[in-house]
Amino acid sequence: MRGVVMHGPGDVRVEEREDPRIVAPTDAIIRVAAACVCGSDLWPYRGVDKVHDQPMGHEYVGVVEQTGPEVRNVKAGDFVVGSFFASDNTCEICRAGYQSRCVRAEPIGAIGTQAELARIPLADGTLVATPGTPHPDLIPSLLAASDVLGTGWFAAVAAEAGPGKTVAVVGDGAVGLLGVLAARRLGAERIVVFSRHADRRKLATEFGATDVIAERGDDGVAALKDLTGGLGAHSTVEAVGSQESMMQAIRATRPGGHVGYVGVAHDVRIPGEELFFSGVHLHGGPAPVRRFLPELIRLIWDRAIDPGKVFDLELPLDRAAEGYRAMDERRAVKTLLRP
């Protein structure tokens, strides 16, 4: 089969890889209908995370081709959506709603789903079948549910976005934009997104943002406080993972407010004394996407939400390197790949 492999920074190739096979009785093999490039894939692409000959991809939808003998919840022919962490969905941590930290969790990124086929471990706990074969125009939105929508949703939930709340969103990539969508669905009264890019500002507004701030860092915090009577946001989504973005999120949040942080942290250090006196709640980490998949699939299936709008570039798998470049150069928000 063909699959994307990153050999080093900026070196993305589509190569012939060995077809996956059932390894454990709880595995499933899916034929990938669509995959995509994640913002977190840009960390190794830029050389921040070290990779060498690594199969790429952890976002996926597709059709089940084969299952191991212990798989009961999905079958050959089912169209499925899965999370970027495999989970059994039965352990105590999963039952508490944190499937990404399952005691048996396996990162799908180690397998690589930017490919024609993929082996999905713990298929019963990881994959969710759609009600039928989706109309083609729903596939981008279902693909978004496998990571960026589920992650943005978790960020908004962790930040306790809801009726009467002012929500601030730090980060205007796909996760941040879908954090806007989630905050709107959760009933937030006011949603402020920090963005300097006209195309992303437009999409944020379509998803429900009421205000846009171009400034970043402490200047952005000051602008937000000007909008909120000097208090700051009730709820803040942090969707970048840098030192600046985390401190901006904490400082943008009023005492007693909540920060939902889902940007993959890179060299983030929070000053203990500042955190202590902020009175801000912090909650986040790898999003338990599996917790939200049934609800998100239903909303997409009923056409109540259209998160697939974050894909502004679609390419065949063979042109994956072009998709990485476009995102790295901010010419695309998110690239969808068709095997």
HELIX and SHEET records of a PDB file:
HELIX    1   1 GLY A   39  ASP A   41  5                                   3    
HELIX    2   2 LEU A   42  TYR A   45  1                                   4    
HELIX    3   3 GLU A   92  ARG A   95  1                                   4    
HELIX    4   4 GLN A   99  ARG A  101  5                                   3    
HELIX    5   5 ILE A  108  ALA A  110  5                                   3    
HELIX    6   6 ALA A  123  THR A  126  1                                   4    
HELIX    7   7 PRO A  136  LEU A  138  5                                   3    
HELIX    8   8 ILE A  139  ALA A  145  1                                   7    
HELIX    9   9 VAL A  148  ALA A  158  1                                  11    
HELIX   10  10 ALA A  174  ARG A  185  1                                  12    
HELIX   11  11 ALA A  198  PHE A  207  1                                  10    
HELIX   12  12 GLY A  217  LEU A  227  1                                  11    
HELIX   13  13 GLN A  243  ALA A  252  1                                  10    
HELIX   14  14 GLY A  272  SER A  278  1                                   7    
HELIX   15  15 VAL A  289  TRP A  301  1                                  13    
HELIX   16  16 PRO A  307  VAL A  310  5                                   4    
HELIX   17  17 LEU A  317  ARG A  319  5                                   3    
HELIX   18  18 ALA A  320  ASP A  328  1                                   9    
SHEET    1   A 3 ASP A  11  GLU A  16  0                                        
SHEET    2   A 3 ARG A   2  GLY A   8 -1                                        
SHEET    3   A 3 GLN A  54  PRO A  55 -1                                        
SHEET    1   B 5 LEU A 117  ILE A 120  0                                        
SHEET    2   B 5 ALA A  28  CYS A  36 -1                                        
SHEET    3   B 5 TYR A  60  THR A  67 -1                                        
SHEET    4   B 5 PHE A  79  GLY A  82 -1                                        
SHEET    5   B 5 LEU A 127  ALA A 129 -1                                        
SHEET    1   C 4 LEU A 117  ILE A 120  0                                        
SHEET    2   C 4 ALA A  28  CYS A  36 -1                                        
SHEET    3   C 4 THR A 335  ARG A 338 -1                                        
SHEET    4   C 4 LEU A 313  PRO A 316  1                                        
SHEET    1   D 2 PHE A  85  ALA A  86  0                                        
SHEET    2   D 2 GLU A 106  PRO A 107 -1                                        
SHEET    1   E 6 ASP A 211  ILE A 213  0                                        
SHEET    2   E 6 ARG A 190  PHE A 194  1                                        
SHEET    3   E 6 THR A 166  VAL A 170  1                                        
SHEET    4   E 6 ALA A 233  GLU A 238  1                                        
SHEET    5   E 6 THR A 253  TYR A 261  1                                        
SHEET    6   E 6 HIS A 281  GLY A 284  1                                        
END                                                                             
